[in-house]
Amino acid sequence: MVAKNRSILILAAGKGTRMKSSLPKPLHAVCGYPILAHILKTAQALNPAAVGIVIGHGAQQVKDTVLANLAAWGITVPVEFFVQTELTGSGSAVKAALPFLQKQEDVMILNGDTPLLQADTLQAMQSVFNESHAGALVLAVKVPNPDGYGRIVRDSQNNFEAIVEDTDADAATKKICEINSGMYVFNSKALCEALAQLKPQGSKHEFYLTDTLGFIKQAGLPAVVFTSEDYEQALGVNSRAQLAQAAQIMRTRINQYHMDNGVTLINPQDTYIDAGVQIGPDTLIASGCYLLGNTQIGSNCTLESSVYIVDSIIHDDVTLKQGTYIEKSEVAETCQLGPYAHLRPQSILKKGAKVGNFSEIKKAVIGEGSKVNHLSYIGDTQMGAGVNVGAGTITCNYDGKNKYQTIIEDHVFVGSNVNFVAPVTVHEYAKIGAGSTITKEVASQGLAIARSRQVVLEKKGVKKEHD
């Protein structure tokens, strides 16, 4: 664990020009969470005393979003914000957080656009830093194509010598595939002294954080390298293509995790599971399914193809047939839905309930063992146990201004093509005749028929009415 006087600083001030978006780059989502949320969750796993975030472009939006969602993201470590007013390189970004650095013994610096970072890598970085009594440690990765990256140059004894930017590298240096990830651990006092010595570099007159390693070495403290073989962890997101690449890599990790824990994915390459989703063992998930947000799926469930679930709870032994769409709802044990059933927010299905072909449920409770099987709309309804709803049943819950509730008690039988004009109550064991429009209360065990007589016009124009 990181000692209590050690903290983590996240550099998240960049504009992200290549994203071509009004949304600040750290707030773009990867598998259900903003990029910055992934980094915060990884940072928290190290148990730091505090986390500092350097913000710049879209500073207020980034700050407001983080503060509003800390609890939802499970972040409990104290978070502080520092504004980089001049976007002149990584050195000036860290300078913006000097008050934060001066309170720490050591500080780990992370990039705000690397959602694929893993906590075990950061733990290993910290351990190497501690064991080597270093003033600075840089995380390096080996990449198949190092073009455009700063190279890690080592001396004849394989120790860190320098970071050489791609534009300054000679032919021999360009062949080096070990690159600077832009993430570090520093002795805070040594870092603060080195920051004071930085001078603007290059045509953009930027302050490079990489220059501090040379100053720390000159001060007599070791600068060391920790190399991760998993270069994907250091991949930054600077464009929509890189955002998609990061999501694909993370999705592969997520799917592998669930398969390792007893979930069957028929086609992992075509299954989309967000980072916050939980799934029980022996659940089978077919191709084209989307499980998003904070969805929870129980054990021994079956999800046929193209099921879409957002922020919902699905209990054990549930069958979701093809094309079922569920949003912010709860489905109890042994329920069956679909094909092409739709649960809108605040819908609750109790144990053994069924919602079938092209039926829609909205802000309603479907009681234990009740069935809404075909082509029906049940909205703003409290339905008891053992109810059978015939095809084409509609709850007319909206009068153009207000919503009203329908109450259907236990063991009611509803014929096909029935309209319930809310507010209305149907008491237990009542029966509703097919084609009825129910506008008044129906008594227990009563039979309600509300339809006009059939009229037949025969060939000679003689009208007959049928009871």
Secondary structure, 3 states (H helix, E strand, C coil): CCCCCEEEEEEECCCCHHHCCCCCHHHCEECCEEHHHHHHHHHHCCCCCCEEEEECCCHHHHHHHHHHHCCCCCCCCCEEEEECCCCCCHHHHHHCCHHHHCCCCEEEEEECCCCCCCHHHHHHHHHHHHHHCCCEEEEEEECCCCCCCCEEEECCCCCEEEEECHHHCCHHHHCCCEEEEEEEEEEHHHHHHHHCCCCCECCCCECCCCHHHHHHHHCCCCEEEEEECCHHHHCCCCCHHHHHHHHHHHHHHHHHHHHHCCCEECCHHHCEECCCCEECCCCEECCCCEEECCCEECCCCEECCCCEEECCEECCCCEECCCCEEECCEECCCCEECCCCEECCCCEECCCCEECCCCEEECCEECCCCEECCCCEEECEEECCCCEECCCCEEECECCCCECCEEECCCCEECCCCEEECCEEECCCCEECCCCEECCCECCCCEECCCCCEEEECCCCCEEEEC
